[in-house]
Amino acid sequence: MHRPLRVLVTGADGCVGSAIAHHLRAAGHDVRAQVFGRAADDALGEVRADLTRDVPNDAFGWEPNEPVDSVIHTAGVVDPRVPNALMFAVNAGGTEKMLRWAAARRCRHFVQISSVSVYGARALGQDRHEDTHRIRFAALAYARSKALAERHVERAEVPYTLLRLPMVIGRGDVFTSPVVLGGLRAGTLFMSGAGDVRTSMIGVNNLGALTAALLEAGPANAPLNFADHHVTWRELLAEYARAADLPFSVRRPPLPMDILRGRASEYFLLYGMSRFGGHFPTGRLMAHLGRRSSEVHRGDWRDAVRDAVAS
């Protein structure tokens, strides 16, 4: 292994940040972590900090003159029910504040955990490469806030990589698994069409190893689709049913009453993925990782589904 890196992981109380922080600690790196949704664990180098406020230069315990090798910025709000102002304050404003902190600490690599939602309506469909148009106005608040955060990163004078994550599946995931499992258990799961369209995902069990490989490869100074498997939507739903020991029964799409009940994201996930899929090629990611891409041990996508069901 190369020398231990000084790495700050924000959002380490979420499923993405916690998985990355855990892997990097186990690999021997000097990891500090920001949390907000729970108390900090001093033994893990955690600090509770509100990223809607300015972050002091010495907030995470390193000496003021010590440069930071990497900031992995995973902190964000995904719940569509929160006010738009809060979502933008955390997702875009928090990114700005962490970029200022990173610049002051002479950070060598700012890794922004972004989302394929920045493609807007084009996040549905096949072969959505990184040069797909990034939305600016017409989209849900989450997508707009993540797109604005990307622009903040690009304008900052810090070497960076934008990682655009598709569906995150595994222990603690807060969106896809609750929607699918809730539908299976209630008998309300539906598909529009046969569901034989490709869908990209990343397993929580693979986040750490792939991020570690990215740190070794260095900044791309560009966006990269960040997925580990590409399966059909029907295949994915069937695996959830198997893992949960539930019948794989799907309905035709109901009238979109969920939109009127404030559940537009859940409805569009099931309708859009079953009709159009969401496939995001990772050729540029693999090229950037180079030989490291073949050296990274990837857990099977079915393990990620089983982890999600178990948790």
C-alpha positions in Angstrom: 0.0 0.0 0.0 1.1 3.6 -0.6 1.5 6.0 2.2 -1.6 6.5 4.3 -3.7 9.4 3.1 -5.3 12.2 5.1 -9.0 11.9 4.0 -12.0 13.8 5.2 -15.4 12.1 4.5 -18.5 14.2 4.9 -21.9 12.7 5.5 -20.4 9.7 7.3 -23.7 9.1 9.0 -25.3 8.2 5.7 -25.0 4.8 3.9 -22.6 6.1 1.2 -20.3 8.1 3.5 -20.2 5.5 6.2 -19.3 2.7 3.7 -16.5 4.8 2.2 -15.1 5.9 5.6 -15.2 2.4 7.0 -13.3 1.0 4.0 -10.6 3.7 4.0 -10.1 3.3 7.8 -9.7 -0.5 7.4 -7.1 0.2 4.6 -5.0 2.2 7.1 -5.7 5.8 6.0 -6.0 8.7 8.4 -9.8 9.3 8.1 -11.7 12.1 9.7 -15.4 12.3 9.2 -18.2 14.8 9.4 -21.6 13.8 10.7 -24.8 15.8 11.4 -27.7 13.4 11.9 -26.3 11.8 15.0 -23.7 12.3 17.7 -20.1 12.1 16.6 -18.0 9.1 17.6 -14.6 10.4 18.8 -13.0 7.0 18.4 -13.7 7.1 14.7 -12.4 10.6 14.2 -15.9 12.0 13.7 -16.9 15.6 14.2 -20.5 16.8 14.2 -20.7 19.9 12.0 -23.5 21.8 10.2 -22.4 22.3 6.6 -24.9 25.1 6.1 -22.5 27.2 8.2 -18.8 28.1 7.6 -16.5 25.3 8.5 -13.5 26.4 10.6 -10.0 25.5 9.2 -9.2 23.4 12.3 -12.6 21.7 12.5 -11.4 18.2 12.0 -8.3 18.0 14.2 -5.4 18.1 11.8 -2.6 20.6 12.3 -3.3 23.9 10.4 -0.2 23.5 8.2 -1.0 19.9 7.2 -2.5 19.6 3.7 -5.4 17.2 3.2 -5.0 14.6 0.5 -8.7 14.2 -0.3 -12.2 15.4 0.7 -14.9 13.0 -0.2 -18.1 15.0 0.0 -21.0 12.7 0.4 -23.2 14.9 2.7 -26.5 15.8 1.2 -30.3 15.8 1.6 -32.2 13.4 -0.6 -35.7 13.5 1.0 -38.0 15.2 -1.5 -40.3 16.2 1.3 -37.9 18.7 2.9 -38.2 22.4 1.9 -36.4 23.3 -1.2 -34.5 26.0 0.6 -33.0 23.5 3.0 -32.1 21.1 0.2 -30.2 23.8 -1.7 -28.5 25.1 1.5 -27.1 21.6 2.2 -26.5 20.2 -1.3 -25.2 23.3 -3.0 -24.3 25.7 -0.2 -22.7 22.9 1.8 -20.6 22.0 -1.2 -19.4 25.6 -1.6 -18.4 25.7 2.1 -16.5 22.5 1.9 -14.7 23.7 -1.3 -13.5 26.8 0.6 -12.3 24.5 3.4 -10.6 22.2 1.0 -8.8 25.1 -0.8 -7.6 26.5 2.5 -6.2 23.1 3.4 -4.5 22.7 0.1 -6.6 19.7 -0.8 -5.2 17.6 -3.6 -8.4 15.9 -4.7 -12.0 16.9 -4.0 -14.4 14.0 -4.7 -17.9 15.2 -5.1 -20.5 12.5 -4.7 -23.1 13.6 -7.2 -26.0 11.9 -8.9 -27.2 10.8 -12.4 -30.3 13.0 -11.5 -28.3 15.9 -12.9 -29.2 14.5 -16.4 -32.8 15.4 -15.6 -35.3 13.6 -17.8 -32.4 12.0 -19.6 -31.6 10.0 -16.5 -34.2 7.7 -18.0 -33.1 5.7 -21.0 -30.0 3.9 -22.3 -26.4 4.8 -22.9 -26.4 8.0 -20.9 -22.7 9.1 -21.1 -21.1 11.8 -19.1 -21.5 14.4 -21.9 -25.3 14.1 -21.6 -26.8 17.5 -21.1 -26.8 18.6 -17.4 -30.1 20.2 -16.3 -30.3 23.7 -14.9 -34.0 24.6 -14.3 -36.6 22.0 -15.2 -36.3 19.2 -12.7 -37.0 18.2 -9.1 -35.2 20.3 -6.4 -32.8 17.5 -5.6 -31.5 17.2 -9.2 -31.2 21.0 -9.5 -29.3 21.3 -6.2 -26.9 18.5 -7.3 -26.4 20.1 -10.7 -25.6 23.5 -9.0 -23.2 21.8 -6.6 -21.3 20.3 -9.6 -21.0 23.8 -11.1 -19.5 25.0 -7.8 -16.9 22.2 -7.9 -16.0 23.0 -11.5 -15.4 26.7 -10.7 -13.4 26.1 -7.6 -9.6 26.0 -7.8 -9.3 22.5 -6.3 -8.5 19.3 -8.3 -11.7 17.3 -8.4 -13.7 14.4 -9.6 -17.5 14.4 -10.0 -18.9 10.9 -9.3 -22.4 10.6 -10.6 -24.1 7.7 -8.8 -27.1 5.8 -10.1 -29.3 3.8 -7.8 -27.4 3.0 -4.6 -28.5 -0.4 -3.2 -27.4 -2.1 -0.1 -27.3 -1.8 3.7 -29.0 1.4 4.7 -30.0 2.7 1.3 -32.9 5.1 1.8 -34.7 5.3 -1.5 -34.7 2.4 -4.0 -35.0 -0.5 -1.5 -37.7 1.0 0.6 -39.8 1.8 -2.5 -39.3 -1.7 -4.0 -39.7 -3.7 -0.8 -42.7 -1.6 0.3 -44.4 -2.3 -3.0 -43.6 -6.1 -2.8 -45.0 -6.3 0.8 -48.1 -4.3 0.1 -48.8 -6.0 -3.3 -48.6 -2.6 -5.0 -45.4 -3.0 -7.0 -46.0 -2.1 -10.7 -44.2 -2.0 -14.0 -44.9 -0.2 -17.2 -43.9 -2.7 -19.9 -41.8 -5.8 -19.5 -39.0 -4.3 -17.5 -36.4 -5.8 -19.8 -34.4 -2.6 -20.0 -30.9 -2.1 -18.6 -30.5 -0.4 -15.3 -27.2 0.7 -13.6 -26.6 0.5 -9.9 -23.9 0.7 -7.4 -23.8 -1.6 -4.3 -23.0 -0.2 -0.9 -20.7 -3.1 -0.6 -18.5 -1.8 -3.4 -18.4 1.9 -2.7 -15.3 1.8 -0.5 -13.1 -0.3 -2.8 -14.0 1.7 -5.9 -13.5 5.1 -4.2 -10.1 3.9 -2.9 -9.1 3.0 -6.4 -10.2 6.5 -7.5 -8.0 8.1 -4.8 -5.1 6.2 -6.1 -5.8 7.2 -9.7 -6.0 10.9 -8.8 -8.4 13.7 -9.9 -10.2 13.3 -13.3 -11.2 17.0 -13.3 -14.3 15.7 -15.0 -17.6 13.9 -14.3 -17.6 10.1 -14.2 -20.6 7.7 -14.1 -20.0 5.7 -10.9 -21.7 2.3 -11.2 -20.6 -1.3 -10.6 -23.3 -3.4 -12.3 -25.8 -3.1 -15.1 -28.8 -5.4 -14.9 -32.4 -5.4 -16.2 -35.0 -3.8 -14.1 -37.1 -7.0 -14.0 -34.0 -8.9 -12.9 -33.4 -6.5 -10.1 -37.0 -6.6 -8.8 -37.1 -10.4 -9.0 -33.9 -10.6 -6.9 -35.6 -8.3 -4.2 -38.5 -10.7 -4.1 -36.2 -13.8 -3.8 -34.1 -12.1 -1.0 -37.3 -11.1 0.9 -39.0 -14.5 0.3 -42.0 -12.7 -1.2 -43.9 -13.5 -4.4 -42.8 -11.6 -7.4 -46.0 -10.1 -8.4 -46.3 -6.8 -10.3 -49.3 -4.8 -11.4 -50.0 -2.5 -14.3 -49.3 1.1 -13.5 -52.0 2.7 -11.5 -53.3 6.3 -11.9 -50.5 8.6 -10.6 -52.2 9.5 -7.4 -48.9 9.2 -5.5 -47.8 12.4 -7.3 -50.7 14.2 -5.6 -49.7 12.6 -2.3 -46.2 14.0 -2.4 -44.6 10.7 -3.6 -43.7 11.8 -7.1 -40.1 10.4 -6.8 -41.3 7.0 -5.8 -43.9 6.8 -8.7 -41.4 8.0 -11.3 -38.8 5.5 -10.1 -41.1 2.5 -10.7 -42.7 3.9 -13.9 -39.6 5.3 -15.5 -37.2 2.5 -14.7 -39.6 -0.2 -15.8 -40.4 1.6 -19.1 -37.1 3.2 -20.1 -34.4 1.9 -17.7 -31.5 4.0 -16.6 -28.2 2.9 -18.1 -25.0 4.8 -17.5 -21.9 3.4 -19.1 -18.7 3.4 -17.0 -16.1 3.2 -19.8 -14.6 6.6 -18.8 -14.4 5.5 -15.1 -12.7 2.3 -16.1 -10.2 4.1 -18.3 -9.4 6.6 -15.6 -8.8 3.8 -13.0 -6.7 2.0 -15.6 -5.2 -1.3 -14.3 -6.8 -0.6 -10.9 -10.3 -1.3 -12.4 -9.4 -5.0 -12.8 -7.7 -5.2 -9.4 -10.8 -3.9 -7.4 -12.7 -6.8 -5.8 -16.4 -6.2 -6.6 -19.1 -8.0 -4.6 -22.0 -9.4 -6.5 -24.9 -7.2 -7.0 -27.2 -9.8 -5.5 -25.2 -9.5 -2.3 -26.1 -5.8 -2.2 -29.8 -6.6 -2.6 -29.6 -9.2 0.1 -27.9 -6.7 2.4 -30.6 -4.1 1.7 -33.4 -6.6 2.5 -31.6 -7.7 5.7 -31.2 -4.2 7.0 
